[in-house]
């Protein structure tokens, strides 16, 4: 344990949205990419990502995210486009990849299952690494992974119900099923050396797999590093000096901000709190932070994906870990219950939630 670290814990957000026309059909972001700093394309055509810079406080993060989204939405209104905060396309419509060496390599390594990743948009939360506490921060975020249930925003894939957290199931159990070390949640780590060894092993596996599929090493190394060749949900990011949590779905900005800051608050407690791993309960108290054993975390994660906040076990766990469950109303539970979702249904749902996103941003700007 290191000595207490003073100063604010910086945090940032990256959130992806589907881009649609006025009729709810997918379209290219086009000029939305130039509407604001931090607006970028993703690897599939109808997706726009909006990033914040590292912010010193919850208030600063809120202001910057809403300002950037407001600029993007203003441009979108001018050109007849909308942003949709749902984690999957819902129906069986195809999603087109943008051509790049990086995407071609992933298709070769992962195989046909990489198609599932094209149908997912989510949120990434970064918190600043504290010197000497990096592994405590990483382990805490691993234990907090079941909090993805708080913003599950789609239960559907390919027009049918898949899970309360369809995106998480698509990524962890379907996209990377044949290369599970790349995409599933990794165990707690003892120190940063162990983390580095894991990255090197996974990167070597990736290189071997890619070379077996006919990709030359120079092309692989030009597009991937040990850090960028894994998609595990919690990562130490040396490039950014952060611990990154990649599990939450795309959702309304108010929800992802609330979740990001709640997670940052737990991590921030590690500056002064005692951290230990014990049993299968887990809890955050004035005395310290207790993380459950990893197998218990996996049980909570699986329930968060399959059942979301309908799981009593998940609700009890997140309550013990300090989350205000009453502050969240995951969209997955609201739109669940359909046997099938047709393309017409999906377009209507997208427009409904594009309206919600715009109201959320307008309301924040007026405050």
CORSULFEN-V635364 format. One record per pair of residues at least 4 apart in sequence whose C-alpha atoms are under 8 Angstrom apart, sorted by sequence separation. I is the first residue (numbers start at 1). J is the second residue. If there is no record, write none. Layout:
BEGIN
i:I j:J
i:I j:J
END
This chain:
BEGIN
i:20 j:24
i:21 j:25
i:29 j:33
i:31 j:35
i:32 j:36
i:35 j:39
i:41 j:45
i:43 j:47
i:56 j:60
i:57 j:61
i:58 j:62
i:59 j:63
i:60 j:64
i:61 j:65
i:62 j:66
i:63 j:67
i:64 j:68
i:65 j:69
i:66 j:70
i:67 j:71
i:68 j:72
i:69 j:73
i:70 j:74
i:71 j:75
i:72 j:76
i:73 j:77
i:74 j:78
i:75 j:79
i:76 j:80
i:77 j:81
i:89 j:93
i:99 j:103
i:100 j:104
i:101 j:105
i:102 j:106
i:103 j:107
i:104 j:108
i:105 j:109
i:106 j:110
i:107 j:111
i:110 j:114
i:113 j:117
i:114 j:118
i:115 j:119
i:116 j:120
i:129 j:133
i:130 j:134
i:133 j:137
i:134 j:138
i:135 j:139
i:136 j:140
i:137 j:141
i:138 j:142
i:139 j:143
i:140 j:144
i:141 j:145
i:148 j:152
i:156 j:160
i:157 j:161
i:162 j:166
i:165 j:169
i:166 j:170
i:167 j:171
i:168 j:172
i:169 j:173
i:170 j:174
i:171 j:175
i:172 j:176
i:173 j:177
i:176 j:180
i:179 j:183
i:180 j:184
i:190 j:194
i:191 j:195
i:192 j:196
i:193 j:197
i:194 j:198
i:195 j:199
i:196 j:200
i:197 j:201
i:198 j:202
i:199 j:203
i:200 j:204
i:201 j:205
i:202 j:206
i:203 j:207
i:204 j:208
i:205 j:209
i:206 j:210
i:207 j:211
i:208 j:212
i:209 j:213
i:210 j:214
i:211 j:215
i:215 j:219
i:216 j:220
i:217 j:221
i:218 j:222
i:219 j:223
i:220 j:224
i:221 j:225
i:224 j:228
i:225 j:229
i:226 j:230
i:237 j:241
i:238 j:242
i:251 j:255
i:252 j:256
i:253 j:257
i:254 j:258
i:255 j:259
i:256 j:260
i:257 j:261
i:258 j:262
i:259 j:263
i:260 j:264
i:261 j:265
i:262 j:266
i:263 j:267
i:264 j:268
i:265 j:269
i:266 j:270
i:267 j:271
i:269 j:273
i:270 j:274
i:278 j:282
i:284 j:288
i:285 j:289
i:292 j:296
i:293 j:297
i:294 j:298
i:295 j:299
i:296 j:300
i:297 j:301
i:298 j:302
i:299 j:303
i:300 j:304
i:301 j:305
i:302 j:306
i:303 j:307
i:304 j:308
i:307 j:311
i:311 j:315
i:312 j:316
i:313 j:317
i:314 j:318
i:315 j:319
i:316 j:320
i:317 j:321
i:318 j:322
i:319 j:323
i:324 j:328
i:329 j:333
i:330 j:334
i:331 j:335
i:332 j:336
i:341 j:345
i:342 j:346
i:343 j:347
i:344 j:348
i:345 j:349
i:346 j:350
i:347 j:351
i:348 j:352
i:349 j:353
i:350 j:354
i:351 j:355
i:352 j:356
i:353 j:357
i:354 j:358
i:355 j:359
i:356 j:360
i:357 j:361
i:358 j:362
i:359 j:363
i:360 j:364
i:361 j:365
i:362 j:366
i:363 j:367
i:20 j:25
i:21 j:26
i:34 j:39
i:42 j:47
i:55 j:60
i:56 j:61
i:76 j:81
i:77 j:82
i:98 j:103
i:99 j:104
i:106 j:111
i:107 j:112
i:129 j:134
i:156 j:161
i:157 j:162
i:161 j:166
i:168 j:173
i:169 j:174
i:170 j:175
i:171 j:176
i:172 j:177
i:176 j:181
i:181 j:186
i:189 j:194
i:210 j:215
i:211 j:216
i:215 j:220
i:224 j:229
i:236 j:241
i:237 j:242
i:251 j:256
i:270 j:275
i:284 j:289
i:292 j:297
i:303 j:308
i:304 j:309
i:309 j:314
i:310 j:315
i:318 j:323
i:319 j:324
i:329 j:334
i:341 j:346
i:20 j:26
i:21 j:27
i:33 j:39
i:41 j:47
i:42 j:48
i:55 j:61
i:76 j:82
i:97 j:103
i:155 j:161
i:156 j:162
i:163 j:169
i:176 j:182
i:189 j:195
i:210 j:216
i:211 j:217
i:236 j:242
i:237 j:243
i:250 j:256
i:283 j:289
i:284 j:290
i:308 j:314
i:309 j:315
i:319 j:325
i:19 j:26
i:20 j:27
i:32 j:39
i:33 j:40
i:41 j:48
i:42 j:49
i:54 j:61
i:107 j:114
i:155 j:162
i:156 j:163
i:162 j:169
i:173 j:180
i:176 j:183
i:236 j:243
i:237 j:244
i:282 j:289
i:283 j:290
i:304 j:311
i:318 j:325
i:18 j:26
i:19 j:27
i:20 j:28
i:33 j:41
i:40 j:48
i:41 j:49
i:106 j:114
i:129 j:137
i:155 j:163
i:172 j:180
i:175 j:183
i:176 j:184
i:235 j:243
i:236 j:244
i:248 j:256
i:282 j:290
i:283 j:291
i:303 j:311
i:19 j:28
i:39 j:48
i:40 j:49
i:52 j:61
i:73 j:82
i:155 j:164
i:157 j:166
i:234 j:243
i:235 j:244
i:282 j:291
i:19 j:29
i:39 j:49
i:40 j:50
i:73 j:83
i:154 j:164
i:155 j:165
i:156 j:166
i:207 j:217
i:210 j:220
i:227 j:237
i:234 j:244
i:235 j:245
i:281 j:291
i:282 j:292
i:303 j:313
i:304 j:314
i:315 j:325
i:38 j:49
i:39 j:50
i:154 j:165
i:155 j:166
i:172 j:183
i:173 j:184
i:227 j:238
i:233 j:244
i:234 j:245
i:280 j:291
i:281 j:292
i:303 j:314
i:29 j:41
i:38 j:50
i:39 j:51
i:52 j:64
i:152 j:164
i:153 j:165
i:154 j:166
i:155 j:167
i:171 j:183
i:172 j:184
i:233 j:245
i:234 j:246
i:278 j:290
i:280 j:292
i:38 j:51
i:52 j:65
i:152 j:165
i:154 j:167
i:207 j:220
i:233 j:246
i:234 j:247
i:274 j:287
i:275 j:288
i:276 j:289
i:277 j:290
i:278 j:291
i:279 j:292
i:280 j:293
i:300 j:313
i:37 j:51
i:38 j:52
i:51 j:65
i:232 j:246
i:233 j:247
i:273 j:287
i:274 j:288
i:275 j:289
i:276 j:290
i:277 j:291
i:278 j:292
i:279 j:293
i:300 j:314
i:33 j:48
i:38 j:53
i:50 j:65
i:273 j:288
i:274 j:289
i:275 j:290
i:276 j:291
i:277 j:292
i:278 j:293
i:281 j:296
i:29 j:45
i:32 j:48
i:52 j:68
i:149 j:165
i:273 j:289
i:275 j:291
i:277 j:293
i:280 j:296
i:28 j:45
i:29 j:46
i:280 j:297
i:300 j:317
i:27 j:45
i:28 j:46
i:29 j:47
i:50 j:68
i:266 j:284
i:27 j:46
i:28 j:47
i:29 j:48
i:50 j:69
i:269 j:288
i:270 j:289
i:26 j:46
i:182 j:202
i:97 j:118
i:181 j:202
i:309 j:330
i:96 j:118
i:203 j:225
i:95 j:118
i:203 j:226
i:206 j:229
i:95 j:119
i:202 j:226
i:20 j:46
i:200 j:226
i:203 j:229
i:19 j:46
i:199 j:226
i:202 j:229
i:203 j:230
i:18 j:46
i:19 j:47
i:199 j:227
i:202 j:230
i:18 j:47
i:19 j:48
i:39 j:68
i:17 j:47
i:18 j:48
i:38 j:68
i:89 j:119
i:16 j:47
i:17 j:48
i:37 j:68
i:88 j:119
i:89 j:120
i:199 j:230
i:16 j:48
i:17 j:49
i:36 j:68
i:88 j:120
i:16 j:49
i:36 j:69
i:39 j:72
i:87 j:120
i:88 j:121
i:15 j:49
i:16 j:50
i:87 j:121
i:283 j:317
i:14 j:49
i:15 j:50
i:36 j:71
i:86 j:121
i:87 j:122
i:282 j:317
i:14 j:50
i:15 j:51
i:35 j:71
i:36 j:72
i:281 j:317
i:284 j:320
i:14 j:51
i:35 j:72
i:283 j:320
i:284 j:321
i:13 j:51
i:14 j:52
i:282 j:320
i:283 j:321
i:284 j:322
i:12 j:51
i:13 j:52
i:282 j:321
i:283 j:322
i:12 j:52
i:13 j:53
i:32 j:72
i:35 j:75
i:12 j:53
i:195 j:236
i:12 j:54
i:11 j:54
i:12 j:55
i:32 j:75
i:142 j:185
i:10 j:54
i:11 j:55
i:31 j:75
i:32 j:76
i:142 j:186
i:10 j:55
i:11 j:56
i:122 j:167
i:142 j:187
i:10 j:56
i:11 j:57
i:121 j:167
i:142 j:188
i:186 j:232
i:9 j:56
i:10 j:57
i:120 j:167
i:182 j:229
i:183 j:230
i:184 j:231
i:185 j:232
i:186 j:233
i:8 j:56
i:9 j:57
i:119 j:167
i:182 j:230
i:183 j:231
i:184 j:232
i:185 j:233
i:186 j:234
i:8 j:57
i:12 j:61
i:46 j:95
i:139 j:188
i:182 j:231
i:183 j:232
i:184 j:233
i:185 j:234
i:11 j:61
i:45 j:95
i:46 j:96
i:120 j:170
i:138 j:188
i:139 j:189
i:182 j:232
i:183 j:233
i:44 j:95
i:45 j:96
i:120 j:171
i:138 j:189
i:181 j:232
i:13 j:65
i:44 j:96
i:45 j:97
i:44 j:97
i:45 j:98
i:117 j:170
i:43 j:97
i:44 j:98
i:116 j:170
i:117 j:171
i:135 j:189
i:43 j:98
i:116 j:171
i:135 j:190
i:43 j:99
i:135 j:191
i:266 j:322
i:135 j:192
i:22 j:80
i:116 j:174
i:117 j:175
i:134 j:192
i:21 j:80
i:22 j:81
i:116 j:175
i:21 j:81
i:22 j:82
i:43 j:103
i:115 j:175
i:20 j:81
i:21 j:82
i:113 j:174
i:114 j:175
i:262 j:323
i:19 j:81
i:20 j:82
i:113 j:175
i:114 j:176
i:19 j:82
i:20 j:83
i:113 j:176
i:19 j:83
i:20 j:84
i:90 j:154
i:113 j:177
i:18 j:83
i:19 j:84
i:87 j:152
i:90 j:155
i:91 j:156
i:92 j:157
i:93 j:158
i:110 j:175
i:17 j:83
i:18 j:84
i:87 j:153
i:88 j:154
i:90 j:156
i:91 j:157
i:92 j:158
i:110 j:176
i:17 j:84
i:18 j:85
i:86 j:153
i:87 j:154
i:90 j:157
i:91 j:158
i:92 j:159
i:17 j:85
i:18 j:86
i:85 j:153
i:86 j:154
i:88 j:156
i:89 j:157
i:90 j:158
i:91 j:159
i:110 j:178
i:16 j:85
i:17 j:86
i:88 j:157
i:89 j:158
i:90 j:159
i:91 j:160
i:110 j:179
i:90 j:160
i:255 j:328
i:44 j:118
i:47 j:121
i:88 j:166
i:87 j:166
i:88 j:167
i:168 j:247
i:87 j:167
i:168 j:249
i:167 j:249
i:165 j:249
i:142 j:234
i:141 j:234
i:138 j:234
i:152 j:248
i:153 j:249
i:109 j:206
i:138 j:235
i:151 j:248
i:152 j:249
i:153 j:250
i:138 j:236
i:151 j:249
i:153 j:251
i:148 j:247
i:149 j:248
i:151 j:250
i:152 j:251
i:109 j:209
i:145 j:245
i:148 j:248
i:151 j:251
i:109 j:210
i:147 j:248
i:148 j:249
i:108 j:210
i:134 j:236
i:145 j:247
i:18 j:121
i:17 j:121
i:109 j:213
i:141 j:245
i:151 j:255
i:252 j:356
i:253 j:357
i:16 j:121
i:17 j:122
i:105 j:210
i:108 j:213
i:138 j:243
i:151 j:256
i:252 j:357
i:15 j:121
i:16 j:122
i:137 j:243
i:188 j:294
i:254 j:360
i:15 j:122
i:16 j:123
i:187 j:294
i:253 j:360
i:15 j:123
i:252 j:360
i:253 j:361
i:14 j:123
i:15 j:124
i:134 j:243
i:150 j:259
i:13 j:123
i:14 j:124
i:105 j:215
i:13 j:124
i:14 j:125
i:13 j:125
i:129 j:241
i:12 j:125
i:13 j:126
i:128 j:241
i:129 j:242
i:11 j:125
i:12 j:126
i:128 j:242
i:129 j:243
i:11 j:126
i:12 j:127
i:105 j:220
i:127 j:242
i:128 j:243
i:11 j:127
i:126 j:242
i:127 j:243
i:10 j:127
i:11 j:128
i:126 j:243
i:127 j:244
i:9 j:127
i:10 j:128
i:101 j:219
i:102 j:220
i:126 j:244
i:9 j:128
i:125 j:244
i:126 j:245
i:144 j:263
i:124 j:244
i:125 j:245
i:102 j:223
i:124 j:245
i:125 j:246
i:101 j:223
i:102 j:224
i:124 j:246
i:141 j:263
i:123 j:246
i:124 j:247
i:122 j:246
i:123 j:247
i:124 j:248
i:5 j:130
i:122 j:247
i:123 j:248
i:122 j:248
i:123 j:249
i:141 j:267
i:122 j:249
i:123 j:250
i:140 j:267
i:121 j:249
i:122 j:250
i:123 j:251
i:121 j:250
i:122 j:251
i:2 j:132
i:137 j:267
i:1 j:132
i:2 j:133
i:1 j:133
i:123 j:256
i:137 j:270
i:136 j:270
i:125 j:260
i:169 j:305
i:127 j:264
i:133 j:270
i:168 j:305
i:169 j:306
i:133 j:271
i:136 j:275
i:165 j:304
i:166 j:305
i:164 j:304
i:165 j:305
i:164 j:305
i:165 j:306
i:163 j:305
i:164 j:306
i:165 j:307
i:163 j:306
i:164 j:307
i:165 j:308
i:163 j:307
i:164 j:308
i:143 j:291
i:143 j:292
i:140 j:291
i:143 j:294
i:146 j:297
i:145 j:297
i:143 j:297
i:146 j:300
i:142 j:297
i:146 j:301
i:149 j:304
i:145 j:301
i:148 j:304
i:149 j:305
i:152 j:308
i:147 j:304
i:148 j:305
i:146 j:304
i:150 j:308
i:149 j:308
i:150 j:309
i:149 j:309
i:87 j:249
i:86 j:249
i:87 j:250
i:86 j:250
i:87 j:251
i:85 j:250
i:86 j:251
i:85 j:251
i:85 j:252
i:165 j:332
i:146 j:314
i:164 j:332
i:164 j:333
i:147 j:318
i:146 j:318
i:164 j:336
i:150 j:325
i:161 j:336
i:144 j:321
i:151 j:328
i:153 j:330
i:154 j:331
i:155 j:332
i:161 j:338
i:150 j:328
i:151 j:329
i:152 j:330
i:153 j:331
i:154 j:332
i:155 j:333
i:160 j:338
i:161 j:339
i:150 j:329
i:151 j:330
i:152 j:331
i:153 j:332
i:160 j:339
i:161 j:340
i:150 j:330
i:151 j:331
i:152 j:332
i:155 j:335
i:160 j:340
i:149 j:330
i:154 j:335
i:155 j:336
i:159 j:340
i:160 j:341
i:154 j:336
i:159 j:341
i:159 j:342
i:159 j:343
i:156 j:341
i:66 j:253
i:65 j:253
i:62 j:257
i:61 j:257
i:58 j:257
i:58 j:261
i:17 j:250
i:16 j:250
i:15 j:250
i:13 j:260
i:91 j:341
i:92 j:342
i:93 j:343
i:90 j:341
i:91 j:342
i:92 j:343
i:91 j:343
i:11 j:264
i:91 j:345
i:9 j:264
i:91 j:346
i:90 j:346
i:89 j:346
i:9 j:268
i:86 j:350
i:6 j:271
i:85 j:350
i:5 j:271
i:84 j:350
i:4 j:271
i:5 j:272
i:84 j:351
i:86 j:353
i:3 j:271
i:4 j:272
i:85 j:353
i:3 j:272
i:82 j:351
i:84 j:353
i:85 j:354
i:84 j:354
i:83 j:354
i:82 j:354
i:85 j:357
i:84 j:357
i:83 j:357
i:73 j:358
i:70 j:361
i:69 j:361
i:70 j:362
i:66 j:361
i:70 j:365
i:66 j:364
i:67 j:365
i:66 j:365
i:24 j:346
i:25 j:347
i:24 j:347
i:23 j:347
i:24 j:348
i:24 j:350
i:24 j:351
i:23 j:351
i:22 j:351
END
